[in-house]
């Protein structure tokens, strides 16, 4: 396996002493092939980490290893940035209920189980950061949350934070067939767009009232301030581009509807799934909207995804669209995330771009590019140790590291069970999407 046994024993001892000791001790991974994600691969490189951050990355003769560093011989293996999934449903997440088609006040944060095995299995697939979203059975099913997959017991300890200390996340919207059902839900695509448009206009009115109250002299501010409305306040954040709209959309006409709404209200949008994105690639490029693509390697699924193509990512990438991949777990198991990039490469996508679509491009979609997504000095020490080429069917995730802490080790029997499956591997894992037989639950991919 990846380390010389003596090095592994020392490293395990340091980690057992606690995170502070392990973080303070410099770690130098030497001899590995490094694929940093923001430049060419380094055949025999050194990755130096300390204090939860990357200190240096480069060839063996370019990185000075401190005398007090623990050297880890990673010869014959590959190190890549921690994978970022821009669309997942792990953590037993659930959002809006059947009472209304638009529920922006609902927070995924309030329904996630941080002990759900889905989070542990994501680490087994090399995923270190994830956008956890409620499902797509609503026009708007709630606020998403961006999580760093540390070892932690609370969602708050996993959550990324904005500059003001608030929980980082976007908002989940959907169109197409998923949100269509009996009233008060829409029965047609036209009605779906109309309901969304009307709610965004209400949010714009609320935004204007808040602004007017802010400009009112203090003695009159209380009476002029509109009543608290958590849903409209969340949508005001959308209108002010503080919160990204993660928009589930498959058909080309549905994609164009999203672009229409984006233009009308000035939304920041990431398109998700885009099964027919290859048909409207130039329109997506012109709008400057990123696409988070799902790669499904088996037939079946919903009718509106019948034109899904393995070439979608390659077509969008060549058109100049920022492309990422996602698991939509449990549609694609998080442990198989690297395979999404491999299948896209087989269908014509540039190899380096495919790796970036699993890392830095997804980080950009979540506004986290300054912290994660590449092996760059100063960024969080989130990385994956692989047995070989990232896109080889024979390659295994050997270890996953988050902020300089090892959170998955294939040599550990418990972790191997999560990686390989078997009796007890998924104990406690819950599915919360429509396709698992729960009426009224959110729809999945």
Protein Blocks (a to p, Z undefined) as FASTA:
>chain_A
ZZdfklmmmmmmmmmnojklmmmpccddehiacdehpaccdfbacdddeehiafbgcdfk
lpccdfkbccddfehiacddddddfbdcehhiacddfkbfbdfkbcfklmccfkbmklmm
mmmnopabdcddddfkbfbgbjcddddfdddfbfklmpccdfkopacddddddehjllgc
cdfbdfbfklmmmmmmmmmmmmmmmmmmmmmmmmpcfklmmmmpccddfklmmmmmmmno
paccddddfbfmlmmmmmmmmmmnopacddehjlmlmmmmmmmmmnopacdddddfbeed
jfklmmgcfklmmmmmmnopacdddekiakbgfklmmmmmmmmmmnopafklmmmmmmmm
mmmmnopmmmgopacehiacdddddfbdfkbckbccfbdceehiafbdfklmklmmmmno
pehklgoiacfbfknopghiacdZZ
